[in-house]
Amino acid sequence: MSPVSIRILVEATPKKVYVSALDWPGLARGGRDEGEAVEALLAAIPRYAEVAADAGHEMGSEGAHVDVIELLEGNATTAFGAPAVIAEADRAPLLEADAARLAELVAASWRAFDRIAAAAPEALRKGPRGGGRDRTKIVGHVNEADDYYARELGLVKRPKEIAALRAVMLEVLRLPSDGSPLAGRRWTTRYAARRIAWHALDHAWEIEDRTER
C-alpha cells in the first residue's frame, strides 16, 4: 500500500498547538508545539485506521506523512485543548458523496466511543489524562457535548435519547453543502464533522489509556 499523505490544519497558540486532518474527521491531536502535535497525530493513525475501516474507508498507515495546508491562529479553546478554529478549507463545497463519507466517519467515531466505553471498568486510572473522571461521567460529558453540537448544526428540537439525537445529526452532516455555515450559525459541515468526531475519539482513547491492564 502506498504511503498516505494527510492534509492537516495547524492551529497554534503559545501554550498549545492542535493539528487536524481535514479529510479524516476525528484524527486530531495536540501538543506543546507543532512538531509534538504532528508526532502525536502520526502515532494515532493505527487507532484511527480502525475507525476508518469500520466506516468502510481504508486509509493506510505505512509511511504516513503530513501536508500542512493552513496555519491558523488558535484561541482560548485551542489553548484549553480542543480544535476550535474554522479554516478556509472547512468552507469548501461538499458534494453529496463527500458529505456522506464525512458522516460515515463521524458515525464510526461514535461507535468506537460506545464500544470502548462499554468494555471499560467504571473506575479508571487517575492522573493528568482526564483527571479523576470515571467512565460514567465521561460518557455523560460526551453525550451532553453532542447535544450542544446538535444546536450548532441548527437542530432546535432535539431528541433526548442519544441514539436518536446522533441519527438526526448525521442527517444534517450527509447533506451536500456550498460551504456556508450550517443554519446561518457558525460551523460549516466540514468543521462540524471534524469537531464532533474528534471529541468522541479523544475521550474513547482517553478511556483506553486510563484503563488498568
LUMFI-548631 format. One record per atom (N, C-alpha, C): residue number from 1; residue in one letter; chain; atom name; x, y, z. Coordinates in steps of 0.2 Angstrom, whole numbers, plus 5000, padded with zeros to 4 digits. Each point is the difference from the previous one (the first is absolute). Layout:
<nodes>
[NUM a A CA [X Y Z]]
...
</nodes>
This chain:
<nodes>
[1 m A N [5004 4994 5000]]
[1 m A CA [4996 5006 5000]]
[1 m A C [5004 5006 5000]]
[2 s A N [4999 5005 4996]]
[2 s A CA [5004 5006 4999]]
[2 s A C [4999 5004 5007]]
[3 p A N [5005 5004 5001]]
[3 p A CA [5000 5004 5006]]
[3 p A C [4994 5005 5000]]
[4 v A N [4997 5002 5005]]
[4 v A CA [4994 5004 5000]]
[4 v A C [5003 5007 5002]]
[5 s A N [4997 5005 4996]]
[5 s A CA [5002 5007 5001]]
[5 s A C [4994 5003 5004]]
[6 i A N [5001 5003 5005]]
[6 i A CA [4994 5003 5004]]
[6 i A C [5000 5007 5000]]
[7 r A N [4995 5003 4998]]
[7 r A CA [5000 5008 4999]]
[7 r A C [4997 5002 5007]]
[8 i A N [5005 5004 5003]]
[8 i A CA [4998 5003 5007]]
[8 i A C [4999 5007 5001]]
[9 l A N [4996 5002 5005]]
[9 l A CA [5000 5007 5002]]
[9 l A C [5004 5001 5006]]
[10 v A N [5004 5005 5001]]
[10 v A CA [5003 5001 5006]]
[10 v A C [4998 5006 5003]]
[11 e A N [4997 4999 5007]]
[11 e A CA [4997 5006 5004]]
[11 e A C [5004 5001 5006]]
[12 a A N [5003 5006 5000]]
[12 a A CA [5006 5001 5005]]
[12 a A C [4998 5005 5005]]
[13 t A N [5002 4999 5006]]
[13 t A CA [5000 5005 5005]]
[13 t A C [5007 5000 5004]]
[14 p A N [5002 5004 5004]]
[14 p A CA [5007 5000 5004]]
[14 p A C [5000 4994 5004]]
[15 k A N [4994 4997 5003]]
[15 k A CA [5000 4995 5004]]
[15 k A C [4998 4993 4997]]
[16 k A N [4997 5000 4995]]
[16 k A CA [4997 4994 4997]]
[16 k A C [5000 5001 4992]]
[17 v A N [5001 4994 4997]]
[17 v A CA [4999 5000 4993]]
[17 v A C [4996 4994 4998]]
[18 y A N [4995 5000 4996]]
[18 y A CA [4996 4995 4998]]
[18 y A C [5001 4999 4992]]
[19 v A N [5001 4994 4998]]
[19 v A CA [5000 4998 4993]]
[19 v A C [4994 4995 4999]]
[20 s A N [4996 5002 4994]]
[20 s A CA [4994 4996 4998]]
[20 s A C [5001 4998 4993]]
[21 a A N [4998 4994 4999]]
[21 a A CA [5000 4997 4993]]
[21 a A C [4993 5002 4997]]
[22 l A N [5001 5004 4994]]
[22 l A CA [4994 5003 4997]]
[22 l A C [4995 4994 4997]]
[23 d A N [5003 4995 4997]]
[23 d A CA [4996 4995 4997]]
[23 d A C [4999 4994 5004]]
[24 w A N [5002 5000 5006]]
[24 w A CA [4999 4995 5005]]
[24 w A C [4997 5002 5007]]
[25 p A N [4994 5002 5000]]
[25 p A CA [4997 5003 5006]]
[25 p A C [5001 4996 5006]]
[26 g A N [5003 5003 5005]]
[26 g A CA [5001 4996 5007]]
[26 g A C [5007 4999 5001]]
[27 l A N [5004 5000 4994]]
[27 l A CA [5007 4999 5001]]
[27 l A C [5003 5007 5001]]
[28 a A N [5001 5002 5006]]
[28 a A CA [5003 5006 5003]]
[28 a A C [5003 4999 5006]]
[29 r A N [5006 5003 5001]]
[29 r A CA [5004 4999 5006]]
[29 r A C [5003 5007 5002]]
[30 g A N [5002 5001 5006]]
[30 g A CA [5003 5006 5003]]
[30 g A C [5007 4999 5002]]
[31 g A N [5003 5005 5001]]
[31 g A CA [5007 5000 5003]]
[31 g A C [5002 5007 5002]]
[32 r A N [5006 5000 5004]]
[32 r A CA [5003 5007 5002]]
[32 r A C [5002 5004 4994]]
[33 d A N [5002 4997 4994]]
[33 d A CA [5002 5003 4994]]
[33 d A C [4997 4996 4994]]
[34 e A N [5002 5003 4994]]
[34 e A CA [4997 4996 4994]]
[34 e A C [5003 4993 5000]]
[35 g A N [5007 5000 5001]]
[35 g A CA [5003 4993 4999]]
[35 g A C [4997 4995 5004]]
[36 e A N [4999 5002 5007]]
[36 e A CA [4997 4995 5005]]
[36 e A C [4993 4998 4998]]
[37 a A N [4996 5005 4997]]
[37 a A CA [4994 4998 4998]]
[37 a A C [4999 4996 4994]]
[38 v A N [5005 5001 4995]]
[38 v A CA [5000 4996 4994]]
[38 v A C [5002 4993 5002]]
[39 e A N [5005 4999 5005]]
[39 e A CA [5002 4994 5002]]
[39 e A C [4995 4996 5003]]
[40 a A N [4996 5003 5004]]
[40 a A CA [4994 4997 5003]]
[40 a A C [4995 4998 4995]]
[41 l A N [4999 5004 4995]]
[41 l A CA [4995 4998 4995]]
[41 l A C [5002 4994 4996]]
[42 l A N [5007 5000 4998]]
[42 l A CA [5002 4994 4997]]
[42 l A C [5000 4994 5004]]
[43 a A N [5001 5001 5006]]
[43 a A CA [5000 4994 5005]]
[43 a A C [4993 4997 5001]]
[44 a A N [4995 5005 4999]]
[44 a A CA [4993 4998 5000]]
[44 a A C [4997 4996 4994]]
[45 i A N [5003 5000 4995]]
[45 i A CA [4998 4998 4993]]
[45 i A C [4998 4992 5001]]
[46 p A N [5004 4996 5003]]
[46 p A CA [4997 4993 5000]]
[46 p A C [4993 4999 5004]]
[47 r A N [4999 5004 5005]]
[47 r A CA [4994 5000 5004]]
[47 r A C [4994 5003 4995]]
[48 y A N [5002 5005 4997]]
[48 y A CA [4995 5003 4995]]
[48 y A C [4998 4996 4994]]
[49 a A N [5005 4997 4998]]
[49 a A CA [4999 4995 4994]]
[49 a A C [4995 4995 5001]]
[50 e A N [4999 4998 5006]]
[50 e A CA [4995 4995 5002]]
[50 e A C [4993 5003 5000]]
[51 v A N [5000 5007 5002]]
[51 v A CA [4994 5003 4999]]
[51 v A C [4998 5001 4993]]
[52 a A N [5005 5002 4996]]
[52 a A CA [4998 5001 4993]]
[52 a A C [4998 4994 4996]]
[53 a A N [5003 4994 5002]]
[53 a A CA [4998 4994 4997]]
[53 a A C [4993 4998 5002]]
[54 d A N [4998 5002 5006]]
[54 d A CA [4993 4998 5002]]
[54 d A C [4995 5004 4996]]
[55 a A N [5003 5006 4998]]
[55 a A CA [4995 5004 4996]]
[55 a A C [5001 4998 4993]]
[56 g A N [5004 4995 4998]]
[56 g A CA [5001 4998 4993]]
[56 g A C [5005 5004 4996]]
[57 h A N [5004 5003 5004]]
[57 h A CA [5005 5004 4996]]
[57 h A C [5007 4998 5002]]
[58 e A N [5004 4997 4996]]
[58 e A CA [5007 4998 5002]]
[58 e A C [5005 5006 4999]]
[59 m A N [5004 5002 5005]]
[59 m A CA [5004 5006 4999]]
[59 m A C [5007 4998 4999]]
[60 g A N [5002 4994 5003]]
[60 g A CA [5007 4998 5000]]
[60 g A C [5004 5004 5005]]
[61 s A N [5006 4997 5002]]
[61 s A CA [5003 5003 5006]]
[61 s A C [5008 5000 4999]]
[62 e A N [5002 4996 4995]]
[62 e A CA [5007 4999 4999]]
[62 e A C [5003 5006 4997]]
[63 g A N [5005 5003 5003]]
[63 g A CA [5004 5005 4997]]
[63 g A C [4995 5007 5000]]
[64 a A N [4995 5000 5004]]
[64 a A CA [4996 5006 5000]]
[64 a A C [5004 5007 5001]]
[65 h A N [4998 5005 4996]]
[65 h A CA [5003 5006 5001]]
[65 h A C [4995 5006 5000]]
[66 v A N [5002 5006 5002]]
[66 v A CA [4995 5005 5000]]
[66 v A C [5001 5005 4995]]
[67 d A N [4995 5004 4998]]
[67 d A CA [5001 5005 4995]]
[67 d A C [4996 5006 5004]]
[68 v A N [5003 5005 5002]]
[68 v A CA [4997 5006 5003]]
[68 v A C [4997 5004 4995]]
[69 i A N [4993 5001 5000]]
[69 i A CA [4997 5004 4995]]
[69 i A C [4998 5007 5003]]
[70 e A N [4999 5001 5007]]
[70 e A CA [4998 5006 5003]]
[70 e A C [5004 5001 5007]]
[71 l A N [5002 5006 5001]]
[71 l A CA [5002 5002 5007]]
[71 l A C [4996 5004 5003]]
[72 l A N [4997 4999 5005]]
[72 l A CA [4994 5004 5003]]
[72 l A C [5002 5002 5007]]
[73 e A N [4998 5006 5002]]
[73 e A CA [5001 5003 5006]]
[73 e A C [4995 4997 5005]]
[74 g A N [5002 4996 5005]]
[74 g A CA [4996 4997 5005]]
[74 g A C [4997 5005 5005]]
[75 n A N [4995 4998 5004]]
[75 n A CA [4997 5004 5005]]
[75 n A C [5000 4997 5006]]
[76 a A N [4996 5003 5005]]
[76 a A CA [5000 4997 5007]]
[76 a A C [4998 4993 5000]]
[77 t A N [4995 4998 4996]]
[77 t A CA [4998 4993 4999]]
[77 t A C [5006 4995 4998]]
[78 t A N [5003 5003 4995]]
[78 t A CA [5006 4996 4998]]
[78 t A C [5005 4999 5006]]
[79 a A N [5002 5005 5003]]
[79 a A CA [5004 5000 5006]]
[79 a A C [4998 4995 5005]]
[80 f A N [4993 5000 5001]]
[80 f A CA [4997 4996 5005]]
[80 f A C [5001 4992 4998]]
[81 g A N [5000 4999 4994]]
[81 g A CA [5001 4993 4997]]
[81 g A C [4995 4997 4995]]
[82 a A N [4997 5005 4996]]
[82 a A CA [4995 4997 4995]]
[82 a A C [5002 5004 4993]]
[83 p A N [4999 4997 4995]]
[83 p A CA [5000 5003 4993]]
[83 p A C [4994 5005 4999]]
[84 a A N [5001 5006 5000]]
[84 a A CA [4995 5005 5000]]
[84 a A C [4999 5005 4994]]
[85 v A N [5005 5000 4996]]
[85 v A CA [5000 5005 4995]]
[85 v A C [4997 4997 4993]]
[86 i A N [4996 5004 4997]]
[86 i A CA [4997 4998 4994]]
[86 i A C [5005 5002 4994]]
[87 a A N [5003 4996 4996]]
[87 a A CA [5004 5001 4995]]
[87 a A C [4997 5002 4994]]
[88 e A N [5004 5003 4995]]
[88 e A CA [4997 5002 4993]]
[88 e A C [4998 4993 4997]]
[89 a A N [5004 4995 5001]]
[89 a A CA [4999 4993 4997]]
[89 a A C [4993 4997 5002]]
[90 d A N [4998 5002 5007]]
[90 d A CA [4994 4998 5002]]
[90 d A C [4994 5003 4997]]
[91 r A N [5001 5005 4996]]
[91 r A CA [4995 5004 4996]]
[91 r A C [4999 4997 4993]]
[92 a A N [5004 4995 4998]]
[92 a A CA [5000 4998 4993]]
[92 a A C [4993 4996 4999]]
[93 p A N [4997 5001 4994]]
[93 p A CA [4994 4996 4999]]
[93 p A C [5001 4992 5001]]
[94 l A N [4994 4997 5001]]
[94 l A CA [5000 4993 5001]]
[94 l A C [4995 4997 4996]]
[95 l A N [5002 4995 4995]]
[95 l A CA [4995 4997 4996]]
[95 l A C [4997 4994 5005]]
[96 e A N [4994 4998 4997]]
[96 e A CA [4997 4995 5004]]
[96 e A C [5004 4994 5003]]
[97 a A N [5004 4997 4995]]
[97 a A CA [5004 4994 5002]]
[97 a A C [5005 5002 5005]]
[98 d A N [5003 5006 5000]]
[98 d A CA [5005 5003 5005]]
[98 d A C [4997 5001 5007]]
[99 a A N [4994 5002 5000]]
[99 a A CA [4996 5001 5006]]
[99 a A C [4999 4994 5003]]
[100 a A N [4997 4995 4996]]
[100 a A CA [4999 4993 5002]]
[100 a A C [5006 4997 5004]]
[101 r A N [5006 5001 4996]]
[101 r A CA [5006 4997 5003]]
[101 r A C [5002 5003 5007]]
[102 l A N [4999 5007 5001]]
[102 l A CA [5001 5003 5006]]
[102 l A C [4995 4997 5006]]
[103 a A N [4994 4999 4998]]
[103 a A CA [4995 4998 5004]]
[103 a A C [5002 4993 5002]]
[104 e A N [5002 4996 4996]]
[104 e A CA [5002 4993 5001]]
[104 e A C [5005 5000 5006]]
[105 l A N [5005 5004 4999]]
[105 l A CA [5006 5000 5004]]
[105 l A C [4998 5003 5007]]
[106 v A N [4995 5004 5000]]
[106 v A CA [4998 5003 5007]]
[106 v A C [4996 4994 5003]]
[107 a A N [4996 4997 4997]]
[107 a A CA [4996 4994 5003]]
[107 a A C [5005 4995 5002]]
[108 a A N [5005 4998 4997]]
[108 a A CA [5005 4995 5002]]
[108 a A C [5003 5003 5006]]
[109 s A N [5002 5006 5001]]
[109 s A CA [5003 5003 5006]]
[109 s A C [4995 4999 5006]]
[110 w A N [4994 5001 4999]]
[110 w A CA [4995 4999 5005]]
[110 w A C [5000 4992 5002]]
[111 r A N [5000 4996 4995]]
[111 r A CA [5000 4993 5002]]
[111 r A C [5006 4998 5003]]
[112 a A N [5006 5003 4999]]
[112 a A CA [5006 4998 5003]]
[112 a A C [5000 5002 5007]]
[113 f A N [4997 5006 5001]]
[113 f A CA [4999 5003 5007]]
[113 f A C [4996 4995 5004]]
[114 d A N [4994 4998 4998]]
[114 d A CA [4995 4996 5003]]
[114 d A C [5003 4993 5002]]
[115 r A N [5004 4997 4995]]
[115 r A CA [5002 4994 5001]]
[115 r A C [5006 5000 5005]]
[116 i A N [5004 5005 5000]]
[116 i A CA [5006 5000 5005]]
[116 i A C [4997 5002 5007]]
[117 a A N [4995 5004 5000]]
[117 a A CA [4997 5002 5007]]
[117 a A C [4996 4994 5003]]
[118 a A N [4997 4996 4996]]
[118 a A CA [4996 4994 5002]]
[118 a A C [5005 4995 5003]]
[119 a A N [5006 5000 4997]]
[119 a A CA [5004 4994 5002]]
[119 a A C [5005 5002 5006]]
[120 a A N [5000 5007 5002]]
[120 a A CA [5004 5002 5005]]
[120 a A C [4997 5000 5007]]
[121 p A N [5004 4999 5005]]
[121 p A CA [4998 5000 5007]]
[121 p A C [4997 5007 5002]]
[122 e A N [4996 5000 5005]]
[122 e A CA [4998 5007 5003]]
[122 e A C [5006 5004 5002]]
[123 a A N [5004 4997 5004]]
[123 a A CA [5006 5004 5003]]
[123 a A C [5005 5000 4995]]
[124 l A N [5003 5006 4998]]
[124 l A CA [5005 5000 4996]]
[124 l A C [5006 5003 5004]]
[125 r A N [5006 4998 4997]]
[125 r A CA [5006 5002 5003]]
[125 r A C [5001 5008 5001]]
[126 k A N [5001 5003 5005]]
[126 k A CA [5001 5007 5002]]
[126 k A C [5006 5003 4997]]
[127 g A N [5000 5006 4998]]
[127 g A CA [5006 5003 4998]]
[127 g A C [4999 5006 4996]]
[128 p A N [5004 5003 4996]]
[128 p A CA [4999 5006 4997]]
[128 p A C [4996 4999 4994]]
[129 r A N [5000 4994 4997]]
[129 r A CA [4996 4999 4994]]
[129 r A C [4992 4999 5002]]
[130 g A N [4997 5006 5000]]
[130 g A CA [4993 5000 5002]]
[130 g A C [4998 5000 5007]]
[131 g A N [5006 5002 5004]]
[131 g A CA [4999 5001 5007]]
[131 g A C [4996 4994 5003]]
[132 g A N [4995 5001 5004]]
[132 g A CA [4997 4995 5004]]
[132 g A C [4994 4997 4998]]
[133 r A N [4997 5002 4994]]
[133 r A CA [4994 4998 4997]]
[133 r A C [5000 4993 4999]]
[134 d A N [4995 4996 5002]]
[134 d A CA [4999 4993 4998]]
[134 d A C [4996 4999 4994]]
[135 r A N [4999 4994 4999]]
[135 r A CA [4996 4998 4993]]
[135 r A C [4993 5004 4999]]
[136 t A N [4996 4999 5005]]
[136 t A CA [4993 5003 5000]]
[136 t A C [5000 5007 4999]]
[137 k A N [5005 5004 5003]]
[137 k A CA [5000 5007 4999]]
[137 k A C [5003 5002 4994]]
[138 i A N [5004 4996 4997]]
[138 i A CA [5003 5002 4993]]
[138 i A C [4994 4998 4995]]
[139 v A N [4997 4995 5001]]
[139 v A CA [4994 4999 4995]]
[139 v A C [4995 5005 5000]]
[140 g A N [4998 5002 5006]]
[140 g A CA [4995 5006 5001]]
[140 g A C [5003 5006 4997]]
[141 h A N [5006 5002 5001]]
[141 h A CA [5003 5006 4997]]
[141 h A C [5000 4999 4992]]
[142 v A N [5002 4995 4997]]
[142 v A CA [4999 4999 4993]]
[142 v A C [4993 5001 4998]]
[143 n A N [4996 4997 5003]]
[143 n A CA [4993 5001 4998]]
[143 n A C [4997 5007 5000]]
[144 e A N [5002 5003 5006]]
[144 e A CA [4998 5007 5001]]
[144 e A C [5003 5004 4994]]
[145 a A N [5006 4999 4998]]
[145 a A CA [5004 5004 4995]]
[145 a A C [4996 4999 4993]]
[146 d A N [4998 4994 4999]]
[146 d A CA [4996 4998 4994]]
[146 d A C [4994 5004 4999]]
[147 d A N [4997 5001 5006]]
[147 d A CA [4994 5005 5000]]
[147 d A C [5001 5007 4998]]
[148 y A N [5006 5002 5003]]
[148 y A CA [5002 5007 4998]]
[148 y A C [5002 5000 4993]]
[149 y A N [5004 4995 4997]]
[149 y A CA [5002 5000 4993]]
[149 y A C [4994 5000 4996]]
[150 a A N [4994 4996 5002]]
[150 a A CA [4994 5000 4996]]
[150 a A C [4997 5007 4999]]
[151 r A N [5001 5004 5005]]
[151 r A CA [4997 5007 5000]]
[151 r A C [5004 5004 4995]]
[152 e A N [5007 4999 5000]]
[152 e A CA [5004 5003 4995]]
[152 e A C [4999 4998 4993]]
[153 l A N [4997 4994 4999]]
[153 l A CA [4997 4998 4993]]
[153 l A C [4994 5003 4998]]
[154 g A N [4997 5003 5005]]
[154 g A CA [4993 5004 4999]]
[154 g A C [4994 4996 5002]]
[155 l A N [5001 4994 5004]]
[155 l A CA [4995 4996 5002]]
[155 l A C [4996 5003 5006]]
[156 v A N [4995 5003 4999]]
[156 v A CA [4996 5003 5006]]
[156 v A C [4997 4995 5004]]
[157 k A N [4996 4996 4997]]
[157 k A CA [4996 4995 5004]]
[157 k A C [5004 4993 4999]]
[158 r A N [5003 4999 5006]]
[158 r A CA [5005 4994 5000]]
[158 r A C [4998 4994 5004]]
[159 p A N [5000 4994 4998]]
[159 p A CA [4998 4994 5004]]
[159 p A C [5005 5000 5006]]
[160 k A N [4997 4998 5005]]
[160 k A CA [5003 4999 5007]]
[160 k A C [5004 4993 5000]]
[161 e A N [4998 4995 4996]]
[161 e A CA [5004 4994 5000]]
[161 e A C [5006 5001 4995]]
[162 i A N [5006 4997 5003]]
[162 i A CA [5006 5002 4996]]
[162 i A C [5000 4997 4993]]
[163 a A N [4998 4994 4999]]
[163 a A CA [5000 4997 4994]]
[163 a A C [4996 5003 4995]]
[164 a A N [4994 5003 5002]]
[164 a A CA [4995 5004 4995]]
[164 a A C [5003 5006 4999]]
[165 l A N [5004 5003 5005]]
[165 l A CA [5003 5007 4999]]
[165 l A C [5005 4999 4995]]
[166 r A N [5005 4995 5000]]
[166 r A CA [5005 4999 4996]]
[166 r A C [4997 4999 4993]]
[167 a A N [4995 4996 4999]]
[167 a A CA [4997 4999 4994]]
[167 a A C [4998 5006 4996]]
[168 v A N [4997 5005 5003]]
[168 v A CA [4998 5006 4997]]
[168 v A C [5006 5004 4999]]
[169 m A N [5005 5000 5004]]
[169 m A CA [5006 5004 4998]]
[169 m A C [5003 4997 4994]]
[170 l A N [5000 4994 4999]]
[170 l A CA [5003 4997 4994]]
[170 l A C [4996 5002 4994]]
[171 e A N [4994 5000 5000]]
[171 e A CA [4996 5003 4995]]
[171 e A C [5002 5006 4997]]
[172 v A N [5001 5005 5005]]
[172 v A CA [5003 5007 4998]]
[172 v A C [5007 4999 4997]]
[173 l A N [5004 4996 5003]]
[173 l A CA [5007 4999 4997]]
[173 l A C [5000 4997 4993]]
[174 r A N [4995 4996 4998]]
[174 r A CA [5000 4997 4994]]
[174 r A C [4998 5004 4994]]
[175 l A N [4997 5006 5002]]
[175 l A CA [4998 5005 4995]]
[175 l A C [5006 5003 4996]]
[176 p A N [4999 5000 4993]]
[176 p A CA [5005 5004 4996]]
[176 p A C [5000 5008 5003]]
[177 s A N [5006 5003 4999]]
[177 s A CA [5000 5007 5002]]
[177 s A C [5004 5004 4996]]
[178 d A N [4999 5007 5000]]
[178 d A CA [5004 5004 4996]]
[178 d A C [5005 5003 5004]]
[179 g A N [5001 4998 5006]]
[179 g A CA [5005 5002 5005]]
[179 g A C [4998 5005 5005]]
[180 s A N [4994 5002 4999]]
[180 s A CA [4997 5006 5005]]
[180 s A C [4999 4997 5007]]
[181 p A N [5000 5004 5005]]
[181 p A CA [4999 4998 5007]]
[181 p A C [4993 4996 5000]]
[182 l A N [4999 4995 5004]]
[182 l A CA [4994 4996 5001]]
[182 l A C [4995 5005 5003]]
[183 a A N [4994 5000 4998]]
[183 a A CA [4994 5003 5002]]
[183 a A C [5002 5008 5002]]
[184 g A N [5004 5002 4996]]
[184 g A CA [5002 5008 5001]]
[184 g A C [5004 5001 5007]]
[185 r A N [5002 4995 5003]]
[185 r A CA [5004 5001 5006]]
[185 r A C [5007 5001 4999]]
[186 r A N [5005 4995 5002]]
[186 r A CA [5007 5001 4999]]
[186 r A C [5003 4994 4997]]
[187 w A N [4998 4994 5002]]
[187 w A CA [5004 4994 4998]]
[187 w A C [4998 4999 4993]]
[188 t A N [5005 4998 4996]]
[188 t A CA [4999 4997 4993]]
[188 t A C [4999 4992 5001]]
[189 t A N [4998 4997 4995]]
[189 t A CA [5000 4992 5000]]
[189 t A C [5006 4997 5002]]
[190 r A N [5006 5002 4996]]
[190 r A CA [5006 4997 5001]]
[190 r A C [5003 5001 5007]]
[191 y A N [4999 5006 5003]]
[191 y A CA [5002 5001 5006]]
[191 y A C [4996 4996 5005]]
[192 a A N [4994 5000 5000]]
[192 a A CA [4996 4997 5004]]
[192 a A C [5002 4992 5001]]
[193 a A N [5001 4997 4994]]
[193 a A CA [5002 4993 5000]]
[193 a A C [5006 4999 5003]]
[194 r A N [5005 5004 4999]]
[194 r A CA [5007 4999 5003]]
[194 r A C [4999 5002 5008]]
[195 r A N [4996 5005 5002]]
[195 r A CA [5000 5001 5007]]
[195 r A C [4996 4995 5004]]
[196 i A N [4994 4997 4997]]
[196 i A CA [4996 4995 5003]]
[196 i A C [5004 4994 5001]]
[197 a A N [5003 4998 4994]]
[197 a A CA [5004 4993 5000]]
[197 a A C [5006 5001 5005]]
[198 w A N [5003 5005 5000]]
[198 w A CA [5006 5001 5004]]
[198 w A C [4998 4999 5007]]
[199 h A N [4995 5003 5003]]
[199 h A CA [4998 5000 5007]]
[199 h A C [4998 4993 5002]]
[200 a A N [4997 4996 4995]]
[200 a A CA [4998 4993 5002]]
[200 a A C [5006 4996 5000]]
[201 l A N [5005 5001 4996]]
[201 l A CA [5006 4995 5000]]
[201 l A C [5005 5003 5005]]
[202 d A N [5000 5006 5001]]
[202 d A CA [5005 5002 5006]]
[202 d A C [4998 4997 5006]]
[203 h A N [4994 5000 5002]]
[203 h A CA [4998 4997 5006]]
[203 h A C [5000 4992 5000]]
[204 a A N [4998 4997 4994]]
[204 a A CA [5001 4993 4999]]
[204 a A C [5007 4998 5002]]
[205 w A N [5005 5003 4997]]
[205 w A CA [5007 4999 5001]]
[205 w A C [5002 5001 5007]]
[206 e A N [4997 5005 5003]]
[206 e A CA [5002 5002 5007]]
[206 e A C [4998 4994 5004]]
[207 i A N [4994 4997 4999]]
[207 i A CA [4997 4995 5004]]
[207 i A C [5005 4994 4999]]
[208 e A N [5002 4998 4994]]
[208 e A CA [5005 4995 4999]]
[208 e A C [5006 5001 5004]]
[209 d A N [5003 5006 4999]]
[209 d A CA [5006 5002 5003]]
[209 d A C [5000 4999 5008]]
[210 r A N [4994 5001 5003]]
[210 r A CA [4999 5001 5007]]
[210 r A C [4997 4993 5003]]
[211 t A N [5000 4995 4996]]
[211 t A CA [4997 4994 5002]]
[211 t A C [5006 4995 5003]]
[212 e A N [4999 4998 5006]]
[212 e A CA [5005 4996 5002]]
[212 e A C [5001 4993 4996]]
[213 r A N [5006 4998 4999]]
[213 r A CA [5001 4994 4996]]
[213 r A C [5002 4994 5004]]
</nodes>
